[in-house]
Every structure is written in structure tokens, then in C-alpha cells.
Amino acid sequence: MRTLADQAMARPTRREPFADSSVGARGLRTHQRILDAALETFAESGYDRASLDRVAELAGCSRVTIYQYANGKDGLFRRLGAQASTQMWSAMEGLDDITADASGHASLRAFVSRLGDVEARYAPVIRAFDAVAEGDGSLTGEAATILRRGVGLLEARLVGTDLAPRAVESTVALLNPGIVRALSHLATLRAAAPEFYGRERVDLAIADVAHRVLFGPLPGVNVRPPATADAAPKLHLSAESEAILQRARALDVSAAGPTKRALRAMLDAAAGLVLDQGFRGLRIDAIVRAAGVSRGSFYTYFDDIGDFVNVVGVRGIRKASAVMEELPDDLAPTAFRHWLRHYADVNRTSGPLVRAWLEATTGPLRQDRAAVIDDGRRQLAQTICTRAIGQAEVDAAILLAITDVFASQSRSNSEVGVMVTMVERGFLVAQT
């Protein structure tokens, strides 16, 4: 299979046996119209529930026409991912030198703005990428390759940092995807509270944090007086999600009973299935096979697969939220290191379930993505709000994004140390 980079550079072709490989101007327009329709469909329904029928309806063509250009929604997702990757790479290539002065800060801010434009265009694909890639080794590997290229380019543009040479690569390797994740988180929050999370405020906050991480606090460059704006609005889960939360708690209590082996087995199997197979693991046959139970046992506790996804997703949210509540008040290095490792341990199992839930939910529940992000953001904001600089409420969302990137995989002791240093320099410094 061609890599994302290959797909991004390649001219679209029709798949055999529909026609020869050449595509003219009309075919190119049709191809892009199909991709635009797929992007809209992923935004409406999430990847897992997106249908080619809906893509065809929005594109004004037939399913047969779609199959001329792609092997299904997986192929459409890959092509959109290729376009997003190409535009992100272009945003990186446009970087001027990142220096420890106002010029370097301006370079970072322009870079963040360009990435923000890409995120706004391809938000459904960027948001769903991790959830779709879980269980797809080729996508995961391609993403890692793109990340390495981006890290190398940003390092090449970095001039005069006071970071230890051995820490630069690890710092950039967390900061680069952390910026993209932060833009995605903050776009989700903006949809719920546009008056607070405007692009100008967000872009400035991300540029300030990134510049402080790379160069330390520099008053007049990346250190600003505390924001005087109103506090960020508190976002709440819908009544539907609250009901699922209560049901998940009740099922947890029930699963602890000695006669509920089948229920425990199904709940315990969910994380492994998502890690191994991504969305495809959350199918009834896969669940009952992994748990060693019957389909009848499944329907004893769950109405359908959507009900199961809701329950295990909310359970993952509860676990992540519980760890957030254990966050040390002052983020002292030793206590913060211990907390980071604990959060990472929980996130590696609960994170994929949460991402699956966020992408698979439909209707009013899809609006709860902002409330889920806001829960973690508010808990981090309580820790950094006592400092004397900047926009603590927005910076907390950035810190949440970088922490999620850090916690997405196993980390060495040196990488933990890099993350602690990033938090100290980027988020906890007091105004001088």
C-alpha cells in the first residue's frame, strides 16, 4: 500500500477495471467533490458510522463512481489524511528561523496560524486519526514517519535555544504533535464557546507556550500580563451522557459481583480489542469471542453495539477524570513525575476507548466532546491559574493536549524529565 506521502504527491487515478489510469480535468473535479463529501460525512457521523451512501448523496454521484477512485471509506480517509499531511508539511516548510526574540516568536505564531487553517479544513480527519489508526499498523507507521520529518525540520529552524542538546529532539517531538492536538482540542472548545476560544487568542497562547518551552520565559516576547477576560465557561455533559455515566457506574458495581463473570469479561476485553483492531474491534462477534461468552450474554447487558461503546467510552472518561483529580496542586517535579507515569498508565488503556466513543457517538452526544475536554482542562487550570502570566484558561487546554500526546505511549525516564521541564518552562513560570 502506498504511504500517505505517496498518495499526497500522486495524481488521482481510476481504479481497475473502471477505466484506464488517466484522469482528466473533469475526473479531477469529481474526485475532489467526492473527497469534500467524505469530509462532510466524517464530520456529521464520525468515521465508524460514515456511509458511502451519504458520501454519494453529498457528492451528487453514485457509489459506483466513488469506487472508481477509492476502495471505500478507508481509501477516502487515507486520501484526506494525505492532503492534510501535505498541507501541514507545507506549513512547516514555511517556517522562518525560530529565535529567542520577537522575530522568532512571530515565526512560531505564523506557523501556528497556518496549522490552525489546516486543522479547520480537515478537522474530522485530524480528530479521528488516532482512533482510526489504532489497529492499523500502516497508518501508525506512516504517522510516525511524518512526525520524524517534522521534528527534523523544526530542529533545523531552531536557533539559540538554551535547552540541553540531548533534550532538544525529545522536546520538539512532544511539542510538534502537541501543538496539533491543542489546535484540535481548542477548535472543539471553540464550537461550544466561540466567544472565549477565538482563533487570535488561541494562536497567541500556543505561540507563547511553545516559545517559552524552547527559550524560557522572556518578558516582552513570550511573557504577558495575566488575561483580564472573563473566566472560561464551564461546559457540561448532556443529560443523555449523564444517564450513560450513571448506567456505567451501576454496571461497574454489578460487574464486581461473583456471578457477573461474563459482564466483567466483556468490559475488560474492550480496551485490548480497540488497541489491537481499532474501531473494527468493537463488533459484537469480536467482543463475545475475546470475552469467551455467548451473544446472549452480550444482550443480557447491552442493547446493541452502540450501547456497549457508550458504556466503555464513559468508563474510560471516568478513569481519566479520576487521575486528573489526583494532580498535585503545585506540580513539584517529584510529585509530577509520579503523576505523569500514573496518568500515562491509565491513558494507554482508557484513551483509545475514549477516542472510540468520541468518534462513534451520534446526535446530541457528539456535542459532549467539548465537555469531556473541558473537564480535564478545568482541573489543569486550577493548578496553573495562580501564576502571574498569560491566559491560564487557554494554556490549560494546551497543557492537556501535550500531556495526552506524552501519555499516548511508553516513555523513558529521560522523556519524563523532558516533559517535566516543558511544564516548568512553558506553564508554571512566574512573571519577572
N, C-alpha and C positions, 0 to 999 in steps of 0.2 A: 504494500500500500504506500502511496506517495505521502511524504511528510506534509505538514501544514505549510511549511515554507515552499515546497514544490508546488502545492496546489495554489498558493497565492500568486506565484510567478507564472503559472501555466495559463494559456488561453483556454477558455471553456471549450469542451468538445462534446459531441453527442455520443452516447453510449451505443455500442453494438447491441442489437442488429438494426437500430432505427435508421441510421444513415451513415455516410462516410464521416470522417472525423472533423471536417471543416465546418466552421460556424461563421456565418456572415453577420452583417450589422443587425439584421432582424433577429437572428438567433441570439446574439449577444443581449439585445434588449429583452427578449423573452427570458433568457437565463437570469438576468438581473431582476426582472419583475418577479420571478419565482423566488429568488433569494429574499427580496424585500417582503414578499408574502410570508415566507417561512419565518423571518424575523418577527413579524407582527404576530404570527401564530404562537411562537415560543413566548412572546410577551403576554399573550392572552391566557395561555393554558399551561405554561411550563413545558419542558422538553418531553417528559414522560407521557403527558396526555395530549400532546400536539398530534394532529392528524393530517395526513396528506389531503384528505377531502377538504379540510379547511384551507390548506395552502392553495389548492387548486381553485377554490371559490374566490379567495382574495386575489389570486393572480389572474383570474379570468381565463383559465385553461383547464385541460383535463389532466387526470392522473397519468395518463399515458405520456403526455407532454413532459410532465415532471420527470418521469423515468427515462426520458431521452437524455437528461442532463445529470441525474443523480440516482443513486441506488436506494433512495428512500430518505427518511428524515435524518438518518445518521449522516448520509452524504451531504445533505443540505447544511446540517450543523457544522460539519467539518469545513465546508467551503466558507461559511460565515466566519468561523473561527480563523480561517486563513486570512480573510480580509481584515479582521480585527487585528491579528498579529502583524500584518504588513503595515497597517496604519500606526500601530504602537511603535514598531521599529522605526518608521519614518519620524515619529515624534522624538525618539531618542537620537536619531541621526542629526536632527536639527538643533541639538544641544550645543550651546557655546560653552566655553570653559566655565567650570563651577569653582569659583574662587571665594576667599574669605572676605568679601566686601559686597557692596551694594550691587555691583555688576554680576557677581556670581549668584547672588540671591535672585536677581532679575532673570538670569538664565534658568534657574530652577523653577521660578514661578511660571515662566513661559512654557517650560516643559510640562509642568503640572496642568496648565490650561489646555495644552494640546492633547494630553492623555484624557483629560476630562471631556473633551469633544468626542474622542473615540468611544469613551465609556457611554456617553449619551446616545451615540448612534447604535452601539452594539450591546447595550445593557443586558438584554435577555440571554445572550450567549456568554458574556463575561460572568454574569451572576451564576449561570448554570454550569460553567465549565468544570469546576471541581467535582460537582455531583455527577456529571456525565462521564468524566474521566475516570472516576473510581470504578475499578473493574475493567478498565480499558488500558492495558499496558502501553499500547502505541501512542495514545493521546497523552498519557502521563509522561512518557519519554520525550515526546515532541515538545511538551510544555517545558520540561527541564532543559532541553537544548536551547529553546528561545530565551529562557531565564539566564543561562550561562552567557549567551551572546550579549544580552542586555547588561549584565553585570560587568562584562569586559569593557563595553563601550562607556558605561558610566565611570568606571575606574579611570579610563583613559582621559576623560574630561575633567577629572578631579585634580585640582591644583592647590597645594599648600595646606592640606588637612593636617591637623595635629594628632590624628588618630595613630596608634601604633601600626607600623606597616603590616604586621601579621593580622591585624584586626580589620583592615580596610575591606578586603574581599568579603568577609562574613557580614560586615555591617551593610555593605551595598546589596548583598544577596538577600538580606531581610528587608532593607529599605525599599528596594525597587518593587517587588510584588506587594509590599505593604502599602505603597502609595496607590497602586491599582485597586487593592482591596478597600482602602479608605475611600477612594472616589466612588466605588460601588456602594459601600455602606452609606455614605453621606448622600448619594443620589436617592437611595431608598428612604432615608430620613427626610430628604427634601420633598419627596412626593407627599409625605404626611404633614410636613410643617414647612412649606415653601418660604414663609416669611422669615424663618430663622436660619435655614441652611442654604442660603443663596450661594451661587457659584463664586462670586467675588470673595465672600467671607471664607468659603471653604478652600479655594485655591491659595489664598494668602496664608491661611493656617497651616496647610500642608507644606507650603514652601518654607515657612518659618521653622516648623518642626524638622524638616529634612536638613535645612541649613544648620540648625543647632546641633543635630546629630553629627554632621560632618565636620563642623568647625568649632563647636562650643558656643556658648551664649555671647553675642556681640551686640551690645546696646546700640540702637540706631540702625541696625542691619536686620537682625532676626529676633530681637527682643523688643516688645511693645508694651505699653501700659495695659493694665487689665481692661478687658472689654467692659463697656458700660451698658451694653444692650440687656434687655430682659432675659431672664433665665430661659433655657430651652424648655419647650412644653414637654410634659410627661405624657408619653404615649402608652395607651392601654390595650391589652388584648381584647378582642371582640367577645361578646357573650358566648359565641359558638366555641371559641378556643378555650375560654374559661371552663365551659362544660366538659370539653375533652380533657382538660387538665384535671378536673375533679374525677373523671372516669379513670384516667391513668393512675391516679393515686389509689383509687379503690381496687384496681386490678393489681397494683403492686402489693397491697395488703393481702389480697386473695392469693396471689402467687406465693406468698410466704408460707401458706398453709401446707401441711404434709400431704394433702390429697390433690394438690394442684400441679403435679409434675409436668403435665402437658402444657399448661399455661406458662410455667417458668421456662420450659424448653423453647417455646416459640419466641418469647420475649428475649431470651438470651441469644437466640440464633440470629436475630435481626442485624446486629452490628457486623458480625462476621460475613453475612450474606452481602451487605452493602459494600464492605471493604473488598470482597473477592469479585463481586459481579456488578457493582454499581446498582443503578435502577433495576437492572434485569434480575437482581437477586430478590427483589420484593415482589414475588409472584407466589400465589398460594401453593403451587406444587413444590417450588423451591423451599418454602418455609416449612411445610409439613415434612418434607424429605430430610432437611437439615435437623429438625427437631425430633424426628423419629416418632411422629404422631400421625393420626388419621385426618383426612379432610373434615370429618365430622367433629373432631376436637377443635379444629380451627373455627368452625361455625358455631361452636358452643359459646365462644367468647367474642367473636368478631362478626360484624355484618357482612363485610366484604374486604377486599384488599385495601380500599381507601380508608376504611375504618382502622385497619391494622397500622397503616402508615401514619395516620393521625396519632394513634396511641404511642407508637415507638418514637415518633418525632418529638412529641411533647415530653416524653420521658427523657430524651436527650437534652432538651431545653432545660428541664428541671435540674438535671445533674450539672450542667454547665453553670446555671444560675447559682446553685448551691456552692460551687467552688468560688465563684465570684464573691460571694458573701464572706468567704474566708480571707479575702485580700487584706494584707497588712495595712494598717492605717497610714504608716509613714513610708512604706516601700523601702525600708532599710535593706541594704544589699543581701545580708544573710537570709533574712526572712523572705525577701522577694525571690531569691533563688529557689528556696524550698517551695514557695507557692507556684512559681513558674513550672517546676517539674510536676507538681500535682495537677495543675491545670492541663499541662500537655498530656499527661497520662489519661485524664478523663476525656479530653478533646479528641484523642485518637480513636476512641470508640463512639463517643456521643456525637462528635462533629459531623461525621458522614450521615448519621441518622437525621440530624437537624437539617442538613443541606437537602437531603432527600425529601423531607417534609416540606421545607420552604418551596421547593420546586414542584412537588406533586399536588399541593393543595389547590383548590379551585374556589371560585366565588368569593364571598366576603373574607374567607380565611387568608387569601393572598395578601390582603391589606395588613395582616398581622406580622408580616416580615419586619416592618418598621418597629413595631412594639418589641419584638424579640431582640433586635439590635439595640434599641433604646434601653432595655433592661441592663445589659452589660455596660453600655456607655454611661448610664447614670451612676452605677457603682464605682466605675473608674473615676468619674468626675468628682465624686466625694473625696477621693484621695488626692487629686491634683488641684482642687479648687482653692486650696489655701496658699498656693504660690502667688507671687506678685506680678505675674506677667500674662499677657495674651488672652486667648479665648479658651478657657479651660473646658467649657462645654463641648466645643467642637474638637479640641485636642483630645478629649477623652474618646471620641469616636475613632480618631486616628490611632490612638494607642490600642484600642480594642482590635482594630484591623491588623496592626503589626503583631500583636500578641497572638491572634488567630493564625497568622502565617507562621510564626515561630512554633506554635503548638501543633502544626499540621504533620510534623514528622519527628522522629527521634533526634535529639540534639546532644552533642558532646558537651563536656564541661566548659570548653573554651567558647562554644557557641552560646551557652547560658551566660557566660561572663560578658560576651558582646551584647546580648540583649539587655542585661542589667545596665551596662554603660550607656546604651542607646536611651534607655528610660531616664537615667540620671541627667544626661546632656539635653535630651530633647523635650522632656516633660516636667522635670522637677526643679530645674534651676530657678533660683530667686533672682529678682531684678537687682542689678548692682548700680 
